[in-house]
Amino acid sequence: MTTVLITGANRGIGFGLARHHLAAGDTVIAACRTPSEAKELKGLKGADRLQIHKLDVTSDKSVAALKDEISDRPIDILYNNAGIAGPHNQRVDDVDYEGWTKTFETNVQGPLRVALAFKDNLKTAKGKIVNITSGMGSIAGLTPGWLMIYAYRSSKTALNMVMRILSFELQKDGVTVILMSPGWVRTDMGGASAAISVEESAKGITSTVANIGIDKTGIFVNYDGKTIPW
Ligand SMILES: NC(=O)c1ccc[n+]([C@@H]2O[C@H](COP(=O)([O-])OP(=O)(O)OC[C@H]3O[C@@H](n4cnc5c(N)ncnc54)[C@H](OP(=O)(O)O)[C@@H]3O)[C@@H](O)[C@H]2O)c1
């Protein structure tokens, strides 16, 4: 029986991943900030294998409370999915430093905090940590003039580095760490004119994850399996 833990599972890509894993017969620990409002999750097919828990990835207390609830249950896949877009109006003469800090707390420190809290659960299962990053975090892929968003881009670049380091640390324990770009997805964050649906993204992510083992730990990859340059 495969058990997956998903952060930010109440909407968007996290919700798509929950739906996909439930349909595949897996057990889903769906973590979100406000479980009482996660009505769509509760209505999913296979909800008898769904456990909804409260989690704010920016809070030590909240992560520790979830760890207490899950205890030492093995986890096969942790999806570090929760994230925010941060301030978008960033220009060299208009930088929102406070918003940038919040973006780092959520997109960089949040995933590390959750990964470290559940590392023993992942070690037991020889599991995988799938960090939902972005092609926007690629330094090699940056071209001038297109969405020069300091906070979001730098948060995903930092997430890549943090998780690349963790991949080396956890390799000896058989835990695989993946940096996964979900594509440009039609969600609240991606917007209505994004290229792919949540379903397409979740399908691509899950099949790509299934093909990545410990020999490829630390890889930065797109949902369709293509490697992304750092
Ligand atoms: N959509 C895209 O095109 C795209 C492209 C590249 C990468 N991504 C990445 O994919 C991930 C999911 O994005 P999405 O498009 O599904 O975004 P979304 O629709 O805005 O959903 C974001 C999710 O993250 C949760 N979240 C935010 N801050 C949180 C916190 N402190 N603790 C726990 N949960 C928190 C939100 O919960 P609430 O409902 O409580 O706010 C929500 O469930 C993000 O990491 C994003 O950067 C998205």
The ligand as an SDF file (V2000), in Angstrom:
LIG
                    3D

 48 52  0  0  0  0  0  0  0  0999 V2000
    0.3110   26.8030  -11.4860 N   0  0  0  0  0  0  0  0  0  0  0  0
    1.4600   26.8780  -12.1130 C   0  0  0  0  0  0  0  0  0  0  0  0
    1.5140   27.1780  -13.3280 O   0  0  0  0  0  0  0  0  0  0  0  0
    2.7450   26.5540  -11.4080 C   0  0  0  0  0  0  0  0  0  0  0  0
    3.9230   26.5770  -12.1640 C   0  0  0  0  0  0  0  0  0  0  0  0
    5.1310   26.2610  -11.5480 C   0  0  0  0  0  0  0  0  0  0  0  0
    5.1450   25.9130  -10.2090 C   0  0  0  0  0  0  0  0  0  0  0  0
    3.9810   25.9130   -9.4800 N   0  0  0  0  0  0  0  0  0  0  0  0
    4.0660   25.5190   -8.0700 C   0  0  0  0  0  0  0  0  0  0  0  0
    3.1200   24.5040   -7.8010 O   0  0  0  0  0  0  0  0  0  0  0  0
    2.7150   24.5660   -6.4290 C   0  0  0  0  0  0  0  0  0  0  0  0
    1.1930   24.5930   -6.3660 C   0  0  0  0  0  0  0  0  0  0  0  0
    0.7550   25.7210   -7.0950 O   0  0  0  0  0  0  0  0  0  0  0  0
   -0.7630   25.9230   -7.5730 P   0  0  0  0  0  0  0  0  0  0  0  0
   -0.6840   26.4620   -8.9480 O   0  0  0  0  0  0  0  0  0  0  0  0
   -1.5660   24.7190   -7.2880 O   0  0  0  0  0  0  0  0  0  0  0  0
   -1.1540   27.1310   -6.5980 O   0  0  0  0  0  0  0  0  0  0  0  0
   -2.5260   27.5210   -5.8930 P   0  0  0  0  0  0  0  0  0  0  0  0
   -3.6750   27.0810   -6.7000 O   0  0  0  0  0  0  0  0  0  0  0  0
   -2.3700   28.9500   -5.5370 O   0  0  0  0  0  0  0  0  0  0  0  0
   -2.4890   26.6350   -4.5430 O   0  0  0  0  0  0  0  0  0  0  0  0
   -1.4990   26.8470   -3.6040 C   0  0  0  0  0  0  0  0  0  0  0  0
   -1.6880   25.8890   -2.4460 C   0  0  0  0  0  0  0  0  0  0  0  0
   -0.6330   26.1130   -1.4810 O   0  0  0  0  0  0  0  0  0  0  0  0
   -1.2600   26.2900   -0.2040 C   0  0  0  0  0  0  0  0  0  0  0  0
   -0.4460   27.0950    0.6940 N   0  0  0  0  0  0  0  0  0  0  0  0
    0.0410   28.3490    0.5140 C   0  0  0  0  0  0  0  0  0  0  0  0
    0.7300   28.7420    1.5960 N   0  0  0  0  0  0  0  0  0  0  0  0
    0.6670   27.7200    2.4920 C   0  0  0  0  0  0  0  0  0  0  0  0
    1.1800   27.5150    3.7950 C   0  0  0  0  0  0  0  0  0  0  0  0
    1.8830   28.4670    4.4500 N   0  0  0  0  0  0  0  0  0  0  0  0
    0.9360   26.3180    4.4040 N   0  0  0  0  0  0  0  0  0  0  0  0
    0.2340   25.3610    3.7800 C   0  0  0  0  0  0  0  0  0  0  0  0
   -0.3150   25.4950    2.5630 N   0  0  0  0  0  0  0  0  0  0  0  0
   -0.0910   26.6750    1.9330 C   0  0  0  0  0  0  0  0  0  0  0  0
   -2.5950   26.9420   -0.5120 C   0  0  0  0  0  0  0  0  0  0  0  0
   -3.4490   26.8230    0.6020 O   0  0  0  0  0  0  0  0  0  0  0  0
   -4.6740   27.8720    0.8900 P   0  0  0  0  0  0  0  0  0  0  0  0
   -5.8420   27.3900    0.0750 O   0  0  0  0  0  0  0  0  0  0  0  0
   -4.8810   27.7660    2.3480 O   0  0  0  0  0  0  0  0  0  0  0  0
   -4.2020   29.2290    0.4560 O   0  0  0  0  0  0  0  0  0  0  0  0
   -3.0190   26.0870   -1.7090 C   0  0  0  0  0  0  0  0  0  0  0  0
   -3.4980   24.8420   -1.2760 O   0  0  0  0  0  0  0  0  0  0  0  0
    3.3760   25.8110   -5.8460 C   0  0  0  0  0  0  0  0  0  0  0  0
    4.5390   25.4530   -5.1450 O   0  0  0  0  0  0  0  0  0  0  0  0
    3.7390   26.6130   -7.0850 C   0  0  0  0  0  0  0  0  0  0  0  0
    4.8380   27.4960   -6.8650 O   0  0  0  0  0  0  0  0  0  0  0  0
    2.7850   26.2340  -10.0550 C   0  0  0  0  0  0  0  0  0  0  0  0
  1  2  1  0
  2  3  2  0
  2  4  1  0
  4  5  1  0
  4 48  2  0
  5  6  2  0
  6  7  1  0
  7  8  2  0
  8  9  1  0
  8 48  1  0
  9 10  1  0
  9 46  1  0
 10 11  1  0
 11 12  1  0
 11 44  1  0
 12 13  1  0
 13 14  1  0
 14 15  2  0
 14 16  1  0
 14 17  1  0
 17 18  1  0
 18 19  2  0
 18 20  1  0
 18 21  1  0
 21 22  1  0
 22 23  1  0
 23 24  1  0
 23 42  1  0
 24 25  1  0
 25 26  1  0
 25 36  1  0
 26 27  1  0
 26 35  1  0
 27 28  2  0
 28 29  1  0
 29 30  1  0
 29 35  2  0
 30 31  1  0
 30 32  2  0
 32 33  1  0
 33 34  2  0
 34 35  1  0
 36 37  1  0
 36 42  1  0
 37 38  1  0
 38 39  2  0
 38 40  1  0
 38 41  1  0
 42 43  1  0
 44 45  1  0
 44 46  1  0
 46 47  1  0
M  CHG  2   8   1  16  -1
M  END
$$$$
